[in-house]
Amino acid sequence: MPDDFLPIAQPDLDDDDVAEVVDTLRSGWLVYGPKTQRLEREFAEMVGAEYALGVNSCTAGLHLSLLAAGVGPGDEVITTPLTFAATANVILHAGATPVLADICADDLNIDPEQIERRITPRTRALIPVHYAGIPCRMDEILDIARRHNLTVIEDAATAAGSGYRERMVGNIGDLTAFSFYPVKNMTTGQGGMVTTNDKALADQIVALRNHGLDSNAWNRYSSEANRLFYTMSAPGFNYGMFDLLASIGLGQLNRLPEFNEKRRVLAGHYTRAFAGLRQIETPAVRDDVTSNWHLYVIRLRDAKVTRAELAAGLKERGIGTSVHYYPIHYHPYYRERFGFRSGDYPVCEAEFERILSLPLFPKMNEADVERVVSAVGEIVG
Ligand SMILES: Cc1ncc(COP(=O)(O)O)c(C=O)c1O
């Protein structure tokens, strides 16, 4: 492996992030407290939502959102097959059944028409996933939800800073869950955020993320403490965000617009550089969205090499790639439990065979992009 390995993604952390973490360590307050509360306020302001609630992962945020929405045994929740396993897993954790609806070929997001066809009297919620940072067709999805009385929980793991029509992702559906995992557009290491404009949903998430208790460490042990003990009204989880990690998120959130702009410029450079290469289809972004360019996903078209050969050729040349995602219905667990078969989701299956995510992160430069494009050209040309 060459020592100038170019990974598919890398966080951009600076001295201010380090200083903020050190400040938290010196403060002695490591769990939920002032830094998390500040990150929550600033994140809510960024997306324009009433409430932003820090959690320790997007997965936790999605799980809590389903529970807050009252999803449970006997219910069905519709989502996309082209997503990370966690999106479907949390539906099982809530005791409900995941139902998959095929995707649109243009942006690889869930197809509203397919959602409509999968609705039954048991359908309770929808989880659209903003694939690669490109928001789904939310007006159509919200319209379906209104007509069938469904809760819309957006999986915005990869969509921090993306926009749809006049709104930021995080201020569209009933609940939205974001991920701050290291490869995401902003990071806290592990971590996530749930946003909502609904006070009742927010209150439930606040309780459920903290064991279902009616108070947290901050209001029991800090100088602002007003509680001597707690009571529990529902068995919850230990899903809260903590200050040690929230302190990384403060600087990251501040730099999110700069990160996303760098990604946009690099993506534009990729697209222009690939223009002469017939075998490569570049990602399309619809006119009604602003992408945060979380991923740069190319698709092979009539190429002499397979996707696996392209990935292997790039790896030999010191370039990391990945596939987002191995479809839910292909995973052995889902196949066995629900009897999914190849052919069930034809658009997803056809597109899955030819997608490959290339390196894209703010610390890259145009020379890196050119290196990737010329390596792809060599392999497919
Ligand atoms: C679409 C999607 N949903 C959910 C998750 C889970 O996020 P987290 O790792 O913060 O739990 C991811 C993470 O990669 C993702 O890509």
The ligand as an ORCA input file, in Angstrom:
! r2SCAN-3c Opt
* xyz 0 1
  C     -28.080      6.393      6.726
  C     -27.509      6.138      8.091
  N     -28.338      5.982      9.134
  C     -27.873      5.778     10.383
  C     -26.525      5.718     10.644
  C     -26.066      5.460     12.043
  O     -25.397      6.565     12.600
  P     -24.619      6.405     13.999
  O     -23.330      5.739     13.700
  O     -24.427      7.817     14.491
  O     -25.483      5.626     14.903
  C     -25.621      5.884      9.599
  C     -24.178      5.816      9.872
  O     -23.367      5.603      9.041
  C     -26.115      6.090      8.284
  O     -25.295      6.229      7.245
*
